[in-house]
């Protein structure tokens, strides 16, 4: 009888410790999963350009202007970059491009090369109908430039506002256009490495490898571009 009670007590104690351990681990996992993202904050609020500088210039480069609440350019100008660097984040903005316009959004760009696009993946901004790059899905609007194609027919015509969302979380990247996810890929995956090796970016060994870097706006192509409501939130 005593032996049976001792065995029962031992099993009960063991169960308590197992449960405690299980729920403790579960609580830690839940706590990590539920870690809150930072609040959204503006990179451009329609007025201030304090978050930006030129790739070369320490201030907003000539040719970039604030017009009717939008950050605009008309013609070939210096690329813009954020003053801060970002690792994991969600970026949202609205943009419209002119006839035959060509631009892009860079992320996790670094300065070891002469140009930001030699290190940073690019979300393409384009007038797909009239710009030469629109002939290929790999270089049309919302494509991961030269690597991952975006579907046709999602971008609005030149002169109309589009909405963009870019998610970068660890190695996972998503490109969204007008409320639709159009590209998803994994940085550093075998598939990604094969695509880089087959592209012009194979000449730059550090392309797309930085875990943190600048967000940039391409200015060094002709044409008009306007951006507004640019905001970001950092992810854990």
N, C-alpha and C positions, 0 to 999 in steps of 0.2 A: 504493500500500500504506500509506504513512504517512498519507495523507489519510483512508483508510478507518479506520485505527486511531484517528486523532484524532477522527473522527466518532463512533466507538463509545465512546471514552472520554468525550466530551462528553455523549452520550446517557446513559451510566452515571451520570455526575456529576449530570445533571439529574434522573434517576430517583431518585437518593439524596436530593437536596434536596426533590423533590416528595413522596417517601415520608415524609421527616422532617417536612415541613410538614404533611402529611395526618395523620400519627400524632400530631404535636404538637397540632393543632387537636382531633383526636379525643380525645386525652388530657385536654385542657382541658374539652371538653364532657362527657366521662365523669366528670371530677372534679366539675364543677358538678352533674351529675345525681345523683352519689352523695353529695353533701354531706349529712352526717347531720343528722337532726332532733334537737332537744333531747330529753333524757329526759323521760318522763312525770313530772309532779309533782302533788301533791294541792292542790286548792283547798279541799277539805273532807275530812278524814280520819276523820270520825265524832266528833271531839272539838274541835279548834281551829277557831275562826271568824276567825282573824287575817287571812285573805285578803279579808275582806268588810267593808263598811261600808254605811250607808244612802245613798240618793241625796241626801238632805239631811243626815242625821246623820253625824257623823264616826266613830261606833261602830256596833255591831250594834243596829238599831232595836228598840224595844219591840215585842213580839208575835212575834219570831223566837226560837226556842228549840232547843237540842240535846236530843233525846229518843231514847233507845235507839239512838244512833249515827246519827241522821238530823237534818238541819236542817229544822225544821218551823215552820209558821204555822197559826193557826186564826182565820180572819176577815180583815178588811181591814187591812193594815199597810203600812208604807213599803216601797218597792222596795229590793232589795239591789243593790249593784254591787261589782265587784272593786276593790281598791285599785290594782292594776296595770292598764295598758292592753295590749292584744294586737292584733297585726296578722294574721299568718298562723298558723293553729293547728288542732289537733284537740281537741275537747272531748268528754268522755264523762261520763255520770252515769246514775244510776237515780232514778226518781221515781214517786210515786203521788199521786193526787189524790182529794179527797173527792167526795161526791155533789153533782153540778151545779157542781163546781169549775172555775175558770178562772184560768190563769196563763200564763207564757211565759218564754222565755229570749231575752234581747237580746244582740246582738253588734256590736262596733265602735260602741258608743254614745258620744256626745260631749255636751258641756255647753253648747252654744250655744243650746239651747232649754230650756224649763221642765221638760219631761218627757223621759225617755230614749227613749220610743217614738216621739218626733218625729224622731229622728235614726237610731235603730238598727233594722235588720230584726229580726223576731221569729220564733222557733220556738215555735209554739203548744202549750201544755199544757192539756188539757181533758178533762172527762168528756163525751165526744161524745154519749152517749145522753140525758143529762139537762140539759146546759147549752144555752142558746139558740144559742150560736155553733156548736154541733154540727150545726145544720141546713144549713150551707153548707160544702162542701169547702174553700173558701178560708179558712175560719176554724176548721176542725176540727184535731184533734191532728196535730202535725208539719208543718202548712202553714206556708209563709212568709206570715205573717198578712196577709190581704187581697190577696195578689199571686199566689201559686202554691199550688195545691191539693195535698193529700195524699190518697192512696187510702183508702177506708173499709175497716174491718175489720182493721187492723193494730194499733191501740191496744187494750190490755187494759181491762177494765171498771174503774170507780172502785174504789179500795181495793186494787188489785193493782199490783205493781211493774212499771214499764216501763223499758227501756233506751234511751237517746238518745245519738247521736253527731252532732256538728256539725263539718263540715270547711269552713274558710274559707281559701282559698289564692289570693292575688291577687284576681281578680274572680270566681273560681269558688267556688260554695257548694253544699254537699250537706247534706241533712237525712236522717238515718237513724233508724229506729224499730224496736226489737226485732229488730235484725240485718238489716233491709231498707232499701235506699235508696228513699226515697219522694218526695224533691224534689231537683232540681238546677237551678241557674240561674246566669246570668252577670250580676254587678253591672255596671250601666252599659251593657249591651247595648241595641240598639234595642227588643227585646222587653220588657226590664225597664223601660226608660224609658216605653214605652207603657202598661204596667201601672201604674206609679207615677202617671202623668199622669191615669189614669182612676180613681184611688183617693183616699181622704182624705189620703194623704201628699203629694199635689201641693201642699198648702199650705205645705210645708216644703222649700225649695229644696235643702238639704243632706242630705235624707233618704238614707241608705244610701251616701253618697259618701266617708265617711272611710276611710282606709286602715288606721287603727289606732284602737282605742277600748276602752271598758269592756265587760265581760260583765255582764249584769244578770239578776236574777230578779224577775219581776213579783209584787208583793204587794198592789197596790191594788184587788183584787177580793175579794168574800166567798168563804168556803170554806176547806177545809183543803188543805195541800200538805206533802209530805215529800220531801226529796232526800238522797241519800247517794252515797258513792263518786264524788265530783266530782273529776275530774283533767283536766289539760291538758298538751299538749306543743306547743311552738312550732315552726313550720316555717321553713325558710330563706327 
